[in-house]
Amino acid sequence: MKITAVETIAIAIPYVSPWRNRHTEEAGKPMANLETTILKVHTDDGLIGIGEAEGDDVPGLVATRLAPMLEGKDPLQIEALLTDVEAAFGPSTILAGIDFALHDIVGKALSAPVYQLLGGKFRDKVPLAWTIAYRSLEEQIVDAREHVEQGFTNVLKMKVGVAGDLERVLRVAEIAGDIPIRPDSNMGHDKATSIKQTLEMKANGVKIELLEDPSPSNWDDYQEISETADEGISVHAGWKSLSDLAGIMAAGKSGIRCVNIMPTTWGIRRTAQIAGALECAGIGWTMGTSHDSGIKSAASLHLATAIRNHVYPVDINGPLLRVGDVLKDPLKLEAGFGVASDSPGLGVELDEDALREYAV
């Protein structure tokens, strides 16, 4: 089998409500649309692998650099192809997008779902977190109440790091009851503020699961935050490279219990490899996926289904946050759990009518 072409379709899918967090508030520009590029990797056997990569320059980079690199190559040789792509583009949405498409092709060629390529089902369903974006307090309360009623009772992840965020957490915690809260400041607090706010949350009865990016990344600060507040930390925005990851694992008693891996940067294969390294260090992991389309969300479901140390609920919320998607059939994201498809490859099929509707 040989790759014959790599096709791109740029799309924009509106959010039901514009997405807001600390970064969008500082920029004064909420996210109105998911803007991304769908990849189709064609083969001479007629199999087509689908992927996705964000970034304004993706279609041009695929046409001028990625497609010439892949055309004529065997798509079943995932490691060799990803090594070349990673050397050219580094950890990136392009690396991830082509990784998704290659796994989709291999799964289809072997009549196996992607989770089977990763070792099979470790769990039948994946616990989900629900992310409450930064909106008015009244809107956040409604958001929390509606999704708790829908069964999102594993974890509520709350965007903090902005003015008035303590009051917001306390009010949502009243609705949450025994449901743990994962405050995510996007590194918006300094060490002292993070400690003070966490202690105030706990004094008011908030049940905390993890503190995500409680301050700008500094492993000594994280250890002090964790020890003083007696809470574990999840690192997301604070690491970008494998050398950063090595620093996390070498930090030892830094209070880091979870690393948030972005499959949208690393792809399926590298994410699985990173997860294995974290397991050796006794650290769990989850994924940063709240803005993903159905394609990337499907990839995340397969990863969480197969890999045993994915022990924290994942915020696969993207398909539920927007007015539509590009899949023929929606993913199974119900009652606080997600289920990976048993169909070959990623187990999803593109809706060509939706692609045309959202194309830009």
MOJOCOR-V554942 format. One line per field, one symbol per residue. burial: + if it has 16 or more other ideal C-beta (glycine too) atoms within 10 Angstrom, else -. A space follows every 50 residues. Layout:
burial = ???
This chain:
burial = +-+--+-++-+-+-+---+++++++----++-++-++++++++---++++ ++++---++-++---++-++----+--+--++--++--+-++++++++++ +++++++++--+++++++----+-+++++++++++----++-++--++-- -+++++++++++--++-++--++-++--+++++++++++-+--++-++-- +----+-++++++++-+-+-++++++-++-+++++++++-----+--++- +--+++++++++++++++++++-++--++---++++++++++++++++++ +++++++-++-+++++++++++--+++---+-+--+++-++-++++++-+ +--+---+--
